[in-house]
Structures are given as structure tokens and as C-alpha cells.
Amino acid sequence: AIDFANNFNKTGEMWNDMLAYAAADSIRIDKVSAWERSSMEKRLKASLARFRWRSAGFYQVIKDDDPVIKTAITELEKAGSK
């Protein structure tokens, strides 16, 4: 899961596939902001990781950008060093 989280870089291809799939159902997601696109790409990648490695894979991908998880890790590290 760690290798996948660090090295999987096909989110652009997945985004284009998702655009085509959504457009086939008359859903326009091509007008979303850069932040929304990035968030959806991250969720797609995390969902693939969850499919393969269950929750551990999902959180391995999500943790890098989630401020709540970053804060929790920092607090756990502080508590562990006491």
C-alpha cells in the first residue's frame, strides 16, 4: 500500500475516463475547480487502494493531505514520547 500511495500516478488518466463516463450520463464535471478535481482524484486513488488493501490502503493514500489525520499523528507522536 505504501508503494502504491507513493508511486501510483495515473490519476490524470482516471480523471479523463471519469469525465467521459459522466458525460455519457449528461453529468458535467469538467467545470469543477482545481481543488475539487484534486480532491476527487485523491478519492479515486484511495478507493483503488481500499479495494486492494482494505482500510489500511485507503488511509495510506488519504493521510498525506488530510489535515485532521496529520494533526492526529502529531498528537499521537507527542503522547508516545512522554
C-alpha positions in Angstrom: 0.0 0.0 0.0 2.9 2.4 0.7 4.4 1.8 -2.6 1.1 2.3 -4.3 0.5 5.6 -2.3 3.9 6.9 -3.3 4.2 5.8 -6.9 0.7 5.5 -8.5 0.4 8.4 -10.9 -2.4 7.6 -13.3 -4.9 10.0 -11.7 -4.9 12.2 -14.8 -5.9 9.2 -17.0 -8.6 8.2 -14.4 -9.9 11.8 -14.4 -10.3 11.7 -18.2 -12.1 8.4 -18.0 -14.4 9.7 -15.3 -15.1 12.8 -17.4 -16.1 10.7 -20.4 -18.2 8.3 -18.2 -20.0 11.2 -16.5 -20.6 13.0 -19.8 -22.3 9.9 -21.2 -24.9 10.4 -18.5 -25.2 14.1 -19.1 -23.2 14.9 -16.0 -20.8 17.9 -16.4 -17.9 17.6 -14.0 -15.4 19.3 -16.3 -16.2 22.7 -14.8 -15.1 21.8 -11.2 -12.4 23.9 -9.6 -8.8 22.7 -9.4 -9.2 21.9 -5.7 -12.3 19.8 -6.3 -10.6 17.9 -9.1 -7.6 17.2 -6.9 -9.9 16.0 -4.2 -11.8 13.7 -6.5 -8.6 12.3 -7.9 -7.3 11.6 -4.4 -10.5 9.9 -3.5 -10.4 7.7 -6.7 -6.8 6.7 -5.8 -7.8 6.0 -2.2 -10.8 3.9 -3.4 -8.5 1.8 -5.5 -6.2 1.3 -2.5 -9.2 0.4 -0.3 -10.3 -2.2 -2.9 -6.8 -3.9 -2.8 -5.7 -3.3 0.8 -8.9 -2.5 2.6 -9.0 0.4 5.0 -5.2 0.4 5.6 -4.7 1.1 1.9 -7.3 3.9 1.9 -5.8 5.7 4.8 -2.3 5.3 3.5 -3.3 7.3 0.4 -5.6 9.8 2.2 -3.3 10.6 5.2 -0.8 12.7 3.2 -3.2 15.5 2.5 -5.7 15.3 5.4 -5.0 18.0 8.0 -7.1 16.2 10.6 -5.1 13.0 10.2 -1.8 14.9 10.2 -2.8 16.6 13.5 -3.8 13.2 15.0 -0.5 11.7 14.0 1.4 14.6 15.5 -0.6 14.4 18.8 -0.1 10.6 18.9 3.7 11.0 18.4 3.8 13.7 21.2 1.9 11.4 23.6 4.2 8.5 22.7 7.3 10.5 23.5 6.1 11.3 27.0 
